């Protein structure tokens, strides 16, 4: 330790001690080289050294996610980056866009190389040579998603600390497929609406609104006041989802993988149900996105 060694006076006459008297004097050329340290030719870019620029919330990538964003009138689209191969699908990208969505004439379409596209996207993004710069979608209020009851079930999906954007994207895709009204998540402990989530949702981000709330328990109370029956999905009960009779307005509450529903979230559910699992299998639970798909099918069946 330094406090033990600093009071020890080194033997200046010993050859074993690495001191200046025992070192060979450098030549003039060596001195000159040492006095002029090498300077970098350019300031290293932190993002470039990592292989990618800092990802932006304004970029969406992948064919289906970009095509759906171009067709969404709630999006303000600024710039579309396409590789030469992807540019051959330009007309197909705009197939669902009409006069109420993006103005193709005002959109800047830039022919780009793959490294140029990858610099504005997260690392390892599967972009298919397509990236769109656009404004993020505005999260609606919880009161804005409750409308007059229409034909068929009225379903809202609530996610309790599901943090993986791939899982949330897949849940959005199932919610769109089975006609869910919205997906409710916390403002914190939930992934933002970035390109990774949009890519996993495969266009469903433009169809199913995401409602972000500060207090999930309070949000469940408000939904109950609006006439929704709240079903929490867990494996720790005997009642199967197929045996429940919730009525036309349903809130399906899903917890994070591993930890499941938090205690306060479960207490704000009207009933807790499970999905039936085969007794002969060692698998006791499903991925949360798979569980959402099975549960949504059961509710609309």
Secondary structure, 3 states (H helix, E strand, C coil): CHHHHCCCCCCCCCCCCCCHHHCCCCCHHHHHHHHCCCCCCCCCCHHHHCCCCCCCCCEEECHHHHHHHHCCCCCCEEEEEECHHHHCCHHHHCCCCCCCCCCCCCCEEEECCHHHHHCCCCCCCCCCCEEEEECCCCCCCHHHHCCCCCCCCEEEEEEECCCCHHHHHHHHHHHHHCCCCEEEEECCCCCCCCHHHHHHHCCHHHCCEEEEECCHHHHHHHHHHCCCEEEEECCCCCCEHHHCCCCCEEEEEEEECCCECCHHHHHCCCEEEECCCCCCCCCCCCCHHHHHHHHHHHHHC
